[in-house]
Amino acid sequence: MTATTALEDLLRGLTPQVLGALVRRYGRFEGCEDAVQEAVLAAAVLWPSEGVPDNPRGWLTTVASRRLIDQVRSDQARRARETAAAAESPAELAPQDVPDTDDTLVLLFLCCHPTLTAASQTALTLRAVGGLTTAEIARAFLVPEATMAARISRAKQRIRAAGSAFTLPRGAEREERLQVVLHVLYLIFNEGYTASSGDTLHRADLAREAIRLTRLVHAQLPEDGEVTGLLALMLLTHARRDARTTATGELVPLAEQDRTRWDAALVDEGTDLVRAALAGPSLGPYQLQAAIAATHDDASSAEETDWAQVHALYLILERIAPNPMVTLNRAIALAEAKSPQAGLELLATLDDDERMARHHRLLSVRGHLLERTGDRAAAHDLYRRAAKATASLAERRYLESRAARVRP
């Protein structure tokens, strides 16, 4: 690990802790978040030359506190009125006064406030808890920085308007909000693992950030089966990253991957987490998806995959969390466990689903199964349509190569 990478990891780990300390003290999430970002930027500039201070968290908290108070005083000067916050001295929040509490989970719950859209929840989580700059988030999602800045600003304004307290919800609301947090982390990981657009198949930095954030949640909720399941799913899936593309960046499907290139340490850790997740009293979607990933990673080759078990797990998942993508994946497993025709019959049930009608995944899977039945002309047409439907250049090149291979 380089010194630059170590510093980035340190700052990202400290960001939610410092932000939590400020929000707990001042109660101004929007202003506190901006102040912390400025403090982190100052640290990134100063620490490489001056060295990391003995108490980096205290240093960041003090600097961010000063920036926040300067901001409050500036606002008050314009409005010609005073408040208690303006009179407070930055020295009152000295390093030794920094609380030891880790408010990461509280911040995640706040960033995933139900009044926000999924896109806003994702962006705000990456900035406030992940410590990424607006420019980094914009690059990750291939949008202009100004667009992302406006999205994050609107999200903070909505949270302020909602008057949310900086505390963990209780009872049913806590469980409901936790599911939103997990879904946002899942979306971040998926975008990192298979980019929805662009010329690369994946963005490893985004996937790693999702794993880091999920580890933070798991550290605070180690007994939660779904949290454990989500972390296991990410690790087992991310373990395959090096085998998913060729040296030139071309996509390599799961069945053709060199499994010796999978990260054995991540596979072992993920498998242990799956066992822990499934030992609990309840069963959720992330636990089942992790079990499916573990079944794939347990096979030394595609031919040795226990497809009957994979299909059975998808069948359970389909019952507790119905979703057209789950049905599509079950069709793939059914085709392997029984026959391509059986898989095609199951895919036919998705034809009336508007969400899937023109989706490249449905087109490509149907093309693959038709190719296996010997209908090369239909497979060729579907591969070409799928290639046109995806915004990912890596997927498009792969599908075009499949179409060329079965051209009548």
N, C-alpha and C positions, 0 to 999 in steps of 0.2 A: 504493500500500500504506500503510495507516494504521500509526501507531506501535504500536498494540496488536497488530495482525497481525504486524508485524515482530518484536516481542518474543516472541510465541507461536512463530513459526517458529524463532527463535534457540534458545529453550528446548527445543523438540522435537528440533532438530538436535543439541543438546549432551547431551540425556538419555542416549542409549546410550553416548556417549563417556565420560561421568562414571561411569555405572554399570559400564562395563567396567573403568575404572581401579580402582574400589573392589573389585569382585569379584576382579580379578587380584591385588590386594594382600591382601584379607582372606578371600576364599574363602567368603563367607556370602551367597549370592545373595538369599535371602529377606530378611535384615536389610538388605543393601545396597540392594535395590530400594525398600524402605520409606523408607530414609534419603534416597535420591536424590529421591523424590517430595516429601518434606518440604522439601528444599533448593530444589527447583524452585518449590514453593508460596511459600517465603520470597522467592525472587527475583521472582516475579510480583507480590508485594506491595510490595517495597522498591525495585526498580529503576525503576519508573515515576516515583517521586518523587526518588530519590537518584541516578539515572543508572546506566547499564550500566557495570560496572567494566572496567578496562583488560584484565583477564584473566578473562572471564566463566566459562570452563571451570574455571580454577583456583579461583575463588570458590565455584562450586557444589561442586567436589570437596572443598574444605576444610570447608564447612558440612555437607555430607553425611557426611564422615568424623567430624566432631564428634558429629553426631546418632547415627551408628552406634555410636561408642564410649560415648556416654551410655546407649544402649540395652543394650549389652553389660554395662556396669557395673551397670545396674539389674537385669538378669537375674542377675548374679553375687551381688548383695546378697541377692536372694531365696533363692538356692541356697547362699549362704555358702561360696563357693569362688572362687578367683581363677584367671585364665588369662592368657596372655601378651597377648591383645588388650586386656584391661582395663587393663594397665599401660602400654600404648602411648599416647603423647601425641598429640593431634590435630595439634599443630604439626609433627609429623614428616612429615605429608602436606601440606606447604605448596604454594602454586600452582606454584612453580618445579620441584617434584618430579613434577608431573603428566606421565605418559608421553605421547609423541606418537602412539602406536599407536591405531588406530581398531578397536575390538572389536565394531562393529555386527554383523558377520556371525557372530561367535562367539555373541553374545547371541541373534541370531535362531535359530541352531541349538539353543541351550539352551531358548529359549521354545517351540520346536517339538519338544520331546523326545517320542519315540515312546510313552512311558508316559501321555501326556496325550491327552484327547479333542480332536477338532477344535475344539469350542467353547472349551475351555480354552486351547488353543494360540493361537487368535485373540485372546481376551481378554488373555492374558498378553503377547502380542506388541504389542498396541496400548498397553498400559500401560508395559511395560519398555523397549521400543524406540521406540514411537511417542510416548511422553511424555504420553498422554491420561490424565486422571484417571478414577477408577472411575466417577464420576458421568457423565462424558462418554461412556464406553463403554456404560454402562447405558442412557443415552438413545439412543445409536445403534442398539442392539439391542432397544429397547423392553421392557426388563425392570427390575424394581425395583433400586435401587442396592445394597440389602442382598444380593440374590441374586447380583449381579455380584461384589460384594466377597467373598462366600463362594466363588464359583467361582475367582477369582484366588488367594485364600488357599490353597485346596486344591491348585491347580496348583503353587504354590511349594513346598508341603509334599511333593508327590510328587517334584518335582525333587530336593529335599534328601534324601528317602528313597532315591532312585535313586543318589545319590552321584556325580552327573555331574561330570566334570572340566571346567574352563573352558578348553577347547581345541577346535580344529576336529577333527572326526573325520577319519580317513584312509581312503583306498581306497574300497571299495564302500560302506562305511557313510557316508562323506562324501557320495557321490552320492545315496544313498537319503535322507539327511536333507535335502539340498538340495531334493529333490523335494517333501518335506513343507513346507519353508519356502515354496516357490513356490506350493504349493496353498493354504496359509494366506493368502498375499498375494492370491491369485486370489479366494478366498472373501470377503475383506474388500472387494475392489474390486467384486465382483458385488453384495454387499449395499448398497454405496454407489450403484452404477449403477442397480440395480432393487431397491428395498427389498422384502423378502419380506412385510412387513406395514406397516400405517400408512396415513395419509391422503395422503402424498406419494409420487410415483413414484420419486424418487431422493434420496440424501443426498450432496450434492456434497462435503462435508467428509470423509466417510469414503472416497469414491473418490479424492480428492486425497491423503489420507494413505497409501492403498495405493500410489499412484504414487510418492510421496516415498520410501517404504520400498523399493520395487522399484528406484528410481534408486540408492539406497545399495548395494543388492546388485550392481547392474550396474556401479557404479563399482569394486567390488572384484573382480568376475568378468566383465570386458568381453568376453572371448573365448567365454564360454558361450552357445551358441546358444539354449537354452531360456530363460535369463535375459533375453537380448536380445529373444526372441520375446514373452515375457510383458510386458515393458515396452512393446514396440511395440503389442501387443494392447490394453493399457490406454489408451495415448495415442490410438490410432485410434478406439476406442470412446468415450472421454471427450470427444473432439472434437465429438461430436454432441449433447452434453448440452443446449445452449440450444434446439435445434430439436425436442427430444423431447416438449415440452409446450407448450400454449397459454398465453396470459397468465393464464388462470384455473386452470392446473394440469392441464388435460385431456391425456391421452396422445395423441401423434401417432405413428402407425406409421412405420417406415422409408420405405416407399414414398411416403408423403405429406409427408415432411419438406421444409422449405425448406433446401436444401443450401448456400445462400449464408450461412446462419447457422452452419454448421459452423466450428470453429476451424481455419483454414488452417495456422497454425503447428504445431499438434499433428499435423495430418494429414501435413505435410511431414516432421516429425521422426519420426513413426511409420513412414512409408513408407521412409525411409532406414534405420531400424533393421530393418525387415523384410528389406530387401536384404542387410544385414549378417548377419542371422540365417540366411537361406537359403543363404548362401555357405559355410557350414561343412560338415564331413564327415558330420554326422548330421542327422536330422530328427525333431523331437518334436512333441507335441500343441500346445504354445503357439506354436511357429513356424507350424504349419499354421493355427491359429485366427487368428493375426496376418495371414497371407497372405489368408485369407478376408475379414477386416476391411478390408485394403488394397484388395481387389478391389471391395468395396462403396464405399469412400471415393473410389476412382479414377473412378467413374461420375458424370457430371454430373446424371444423373436415374435414377430407378428403371428406366425402360425401357431405358437404355443399359447396365445391369449385365450383365456377362459371366456369366450364370447357368450356362453349361456349365462354365466354369472353377470357379465356386463349388461346383457339384455334384462335380466331379472331386476337388477338395481335401477335401470332406467324405467322399468315398469312401475316400481315403487315410487320413484321420483315423479313420474308422470301423474300418479294418483294424488300425491300430497302437494305438488306444485305444478299444475298443468301449464304447459308452455309449448308453443309450436316447435321451438328449437329442441326441446326435450324429446318430442315425438320424432323429429327428424333424426336425432342421434339414436333413438331406439330402433328406427328403421335400419340404420347402418348395422347395428348390433344384430338385429333379427336376420338381416341378409347374410351375415357371417355365420350365425348360429344355425340357420335353417336353409334359406335359399335367396338368391337375388329377387326372385319373383315375389316372395313373401315380403321383402323389404319394399318393393315397388307398390304392392297393395296397401301397405301402411302409409307410404308417402302420398297416395291418392287421397287420403283423408285430409290432407293439408291444402288441397287445391282450392277450396272455398275460403281459405283464411287470407284476408286481404293483406295481412302483415307479411305473408310468405309468398304471395303470388309471383312476384318478380325478384325474389331474393336470390342472390347468386348461390347461396349454400344449397337451397332446394334444387335449383337447376343443375348444379354440378353433381350433387349426390345422385339425382335421378339419371344423369348422364352416365355416371360411373356404373350404376346398377344395370342400365340398359347395355352398356358396353360388355358387361359380364354375361348378359344373356345372348350376346352375339348381334344385337341390333346396332351396328356401327354407324349407320346413317343417322339414326335418331340421337345417338350419343354425340356425334359430331356437332349436330345442330344445337344441342343443349350446352355443350362445353363452350361453344362460340357465344351463345346468349349469356351464359354465366360470366364469361370474360368481360363482356361489355357492361355487365351489371355491377361489377365490383369497382371500388375506387382505389383499391390497393394494387399498385403496379406489380408487386411480387406475385400476388394471386393471379393477376391478369396474365402475366407471362406463363405461369404454370398451366392455367386453363387453356391458353392458346396452344401450348405444346401438347396437351392431351387431345385437343381437337385435331391438331395436325397428325397425331399418331393414328387416329381412327378415321381419317378422311376417306370417304368411299372411293 
